[in-house]
Amino acid sequence: MMGVKLCNVRLGNPTILSSGILSMNVDVLKEVVKNGAGAVTLKSTGIEPREGHHNPKVLVWEHGLVNCYGLTNQGIKNMDSEWEELKNLQAPVIASIFGANIEEFAEVAKYMAKKNASMIEVNVSCPNTKEHGMAFGLNKELCYDVIKEVKKVSGDVPVIAKLTPQALNIAEVAKTCEEAGADAISAINTLGPGMFINIDVAKPILSNKTGGLSGPAIKPIAVRCIYDIYKEVKIPIIGIGGVTYGKDAVELMMAGATAVGIGSAVYYRGIGVFKKVCDEIEGWLEKSNFSSLKEVIGAAHE
Ligand SMILES: Cc1cc2nc3c(=O)[nH]c(=O)nc-3n(C[C@H](O)[C@H](O)[C@H](O)COP(=O)(O)O)c2cc1C
């Protein structure tokens, strides 16, 4: 009843661990799957290792998180041992990639396809770095070129474009990615940059001063973005942004999402959040007038 098909990939349920939320430690990812995630997305990875920003880099406040990790990752050059262990994971593995230019995106994608990632998510939307992130996602022509090149080297592995809500017209960017060959869209990445100031010392709290906003505060923006994208594209959408309870997942699905990413809610409800959200969706479905989850997708458009 809860199974979904995303491109050619079968998920036991529609919840997916979003990129960057937990470490790349495979034991942690195994726990995520044991706790009910239908798929896991790895931390965005580039060619070279990257330290990112130093602490404090995450701030949890009552409406969401603000983070300035800045694409901390080990680089594909140091990732072979993780892939060895990931082979045994009992759920699809989505590899998230980033690059400073089109050639770098293609090189990382080629590596991930060779490692048999279930899907490749192209992060063109990080608000926390100057040279690798959102600049791509704000420009539909650049997105087209990145996706086109990534598709060329990814073989049969489905390619997902992960978009920023800060594009002037996210639906237009999604349509352009579809035209370039993207097999799915992920929406949305964090919103930002935002800032918190510690008023006792009159200084910004995060080491980088600013960071990307996620969690409940961004859910209405996620819902609107998904709603707009659903009207423009035929490819499936992974809805991300503020999914904390089953009812949030249903809302994103009614806007047009086939599956939902869960990120900040891991901080609020623990690693068991995936099963909790699935149980809540099922409970809601039983009481609703919908006979299947499939019927819920895009229902707010009818
Ligand atoms: C600590 C942290 C690190 C993140 N790192 C990445 C990342 O490496 N790549 C990426 O595409 N998104 C990253 N994100 C964004 C999430 O994948 C997700 O799009 C965003 O948090 C919105 O979902 P949420 O409201 O469920 O948290 C990160 C978010 C957080 C909170």
The ligand as an SDF file (V2000), in Angstrom:
LIG
                    3D

 31 33  0  0  0  0  0  0  0  0999 V2000
   22.5380   20.1990    8.1370 C   0  0  0  0  0  0  0  0  0  0  0  0
   22.0420   20.1870    6.7240 C   0  0  0  0  0  0  0  0  0  0  0  0
   22.9080   19.8300    5.6900 C   0  0  0  0  0  0  0  0  0  0  0  0
   22.4540   19.7910    4.3680 C   0  0  0  0  0  0  0  0  0  0  0  0
   23.3090   19.4000    3.3670 N   0  0  0  0  0  0  0  0  0  0  0  0
   22.8350   19.2740    2.0990 C   0  0  0  0  0  0  0  0  0  0  0  0
   23.6700   18.7610    1.0590 C   0  0  0  0  0  0  0  0  0  0  0  0
   24.8300   18.4050    1.2520 O   0  0  0  0  0  0  0  0  0  0  0  0
   23.1390   18.6660   -0.1930 N   0  0  0  0  0  0  0  0  0  0  0  0
   21.8350   19.0180   -0.4820 C   0  0  0  0  0  0  0  0  0  0  0  0
   21.4020   18.8790   -1.6340 O   0  0  0  0  0  0  0  0  0  0  0  0
   21.0250   19.4820    0.4900 N   0  0  0  0  0  0  0  0  0  0  0  0
   21.4900   19.6150    1.7520 C   0  0  0  0  0  0  0  0  0  0  0  0
   20.6510   20.0540    2.7490 N   0  0  0  0  0  0  0  0  0  0  0  0
   19.2610   20.3960    2.4080 C   0  0  0  0  0  0  0  0  0  0  0  0
   18.3130   19.2220    2.6730 C   0  0  0  0  0  0  0  0  0  0  0  0
   18.6540   18.1040    1.8970 O   0  0  0  0  0  0  0  0  0  0  0  0
   16.8520   19.6340    2.3950 C   0  0  0  0  0  0  0  0  0  0  0  0
   16.7100   19.9870    1.0520 O   0  0  0  0  0  0  0  0  0  0  0  0
   16.4150   20.8060    3.2830 C   0  0  0  0  0  0  0  0  0  0  0  0
   16.9210   20.6500    4.5900 O   0  0  0  0  0  0  0  0  0  0  0  0
   14.8960   20.9380    3.3510 C   0  0  0  0  0  0  0  0  0  0  0  0
   14.2950   19.8000    3.9220 O   0  0  0  0  0  0  0  0  0  0  0  0
   13.8320   19.7460    5.4810 P   0  0  0  0  0  0  0  0  0  0  0  0
   12.9770   20.9340    5.7100 O   0  0  0  0  0  0  0  0  0  0  0  0
   13.1130   18.4320    5.5940 O   0  0  0  0  0  0  0  0  0  0  0  0
   15.0810   19.7940    6.2970 O   0  0  0  0  0  0  0  0  0  0  0  0
   21.1000   20.1260    4.0730 C   0  0  0  0  0  0  0  0  0  0  0  0
   20.2330   20.4970    5.1140 C   0  0  0  0  0  0  0  0  0  0  0  0
   20.6780   20.5260    6.4190 C   0  0  0  0  0  0  0  0  0  0  0  0
   19.7110   20.9040    7.5190 C   0  0  0  0  0  0  0  0  0  0  0  0
  1  2  1  0
  2  3  1  0
  2 30  2  0
  3  4  2  0
  4  5  1  0
  4 28  1  0
  5  6  2  0
  6  7  1  0
  6 13  1  0
  7  8  2  0
  7  9  1  0
  9 10  1  0
 10 11  2  0
 10 12  1  0
 12 13  2  0
 13 14  1  0
 14 15  1  0
 14 28  1  0
 15 16  1  0
 16 17  1  0
 16 18  1  0
 18 19  1  0
 18 20  1  0
 20 21  1  0
 20 22  1  0
 22 23  1  0
 23 24  1  0
 24 25  2  0
 24 26  1  0
 24 27  1  0
 28 29  2  0
 29 30  1  0
 30 31  1  0
M  END
$$$$
